[in-house]
Amino acid sequence: MPESLLVAALGDIHGRFHRVETWLDALEQARGRRVDLVLAVGDVEAFRRADDHRRKAAKRTMPAEFAEYADGVRRVKRPLYFIGGNNEDFEALHDLQGGGELAPGVCYLGRAGLRELLGLRVGYLSGIHAPRFIEQPLKRPTTQDTMKQAGYFRTAEVEQVSALRDVDLLLVHEWPRGIVQRAREENPMPPRPLPSYWIGNPVTRRLVDTVHPRWVLCGHSHKAFAVTLEGPGRPATRIACLDQAARAQESVFWLEYQGREAMRAGWGTSGNVSWESGQRWDLAALPPLGGDGEGAPVGAEY
């Protein structure tokens, strides 16, 4: 029988490593098993100091807890693999464009590519779309301007991922454009307020429509979302968008696999199943709105 895996995904951590480790402990207790693999969808912010001048001003009020892991004071309990968002320590990541370990058990996947993790084929594209920079060469991030451009993906990186096939999970930071419109078409009276039609970018959408990954995980927009892209002649791609690490209920997402087949999925740390193989993946699979007791109350400042 194929081996069973529990894969946990994290929305934008923004330096809050202690919090998400506690959430993963709770998820393991609720599911009654170990989390085998943790995937983070960008804006991890592996900075050593909260007031690091390279962080955006709004982010300097957020924790910077990575130093304890880099220095060996703490160690993550499960292997954590992450892609880059548009808020990162880009100086540290620049020489690891093909991926590398930043601390024991904490691995940057790289700017674009495919990695086989515990038998799963995981594709990834770091960064967000900026039309002005997509054809420009990547510069070493040494100033505020060059650090900003390091958070944008380039055409060659998109093409590298576009060539992939048979992908179990695709990690991107920014949403694919058009998924809100698809959800609106399927749900004329949606169960929760929907974000703007214009959220996401068309390049990532074309990428998803070319690669046809079984699941796509994304962050960036700090909202939970669920939709399926499918049609005549194309297999279903289920998309889960995660909130930032403010509340576990919408920023932690998990998938349980039997071999390479996703059997069930859920949100937060309760262990409750919100989707099983054969069911529809859409807005109805999202957790209920409101406080969840798993983190800070809605409306708290971050």
C-alpha positions, 0 to 999 in steps of 0.5 A: 500500500502506498505510504500516507503523508500529511502535508501542511501549507502555510500562508505568508509567515512574515517572520512569525516562526514561533506561532506557526510551529505552535499551530503545527503542533496543534494540527499534529495532535488533532490529526493524531499523526506527524506532519511529514512536510511543511510548504510555505508560499512566500513572504517567509521573511527569514530576517534576523532582526525585526527592525532590519532596514531591508524590511518594508516599514510596515513589516518592521512592527512584525516579529523576526524570529528566524535568528533563533533557528539560524543560530541553532537556539531553536530547530523546526520540528518538521522539514520546511520548504518555502518559495520567495514572495515579494518580502524576503531577505533577498540578499541571503536568497540571491546566491541560492537561486537554485535553492538551499538551506538557510537553517537546519530543516529550513530550505529555500526551494529557489526561484523556479523549478521542480523538486521531488519531496517525499515522492510528491512532484512539487513545482514552484515559482517565486515572486510576483508579476511586474510587467516592467521587470519581467524581461530585465536581468535579475540584479544582485539586491544591494539597494532598496531598489534592487531588493524590490526587483528581486521579488519579481519573477522573470520570463525565463523562470516562468518558461522553466515552470511552464515546461513541467508536467505531472505536477502534484503541487504548484507553489506560487506567491501571487494568485492566478488572475480570473479565479474570483470570476470563476467562483462568481460564475459558479456561485451567484450568491457566494457564501462570503464576500469575494475579493476583487476580480482583478486580484492575481496576475495573468502570467501565473494563470497561463502557467496554471492552464499550461501545466495543469497541476493537481493542486495550486497553493498561493498566498500574497493577498492575505485571503483564504480562497478555494476554486477548481479550474477544469474544462473539456480536455483538461484535468481539474486543478484545485487552488487553495489561497492562504491568508497570512499567519494571523489566524490559523483557521485560514493560514494553515491548510493541510492535505493528506496523501496516499501515495501521490493521491490527495485523499482529504484536506482541511483548514486550520489546526482543528483537524476537521476535514473540509474536502475528500477525494471525489468531492467538489473543491470550491468556496463551500470548502472554506472555513467559516468566517469569524474568530476561530480561537486558533490565533488572534481575533479578526481585526487585530493589527499585524 
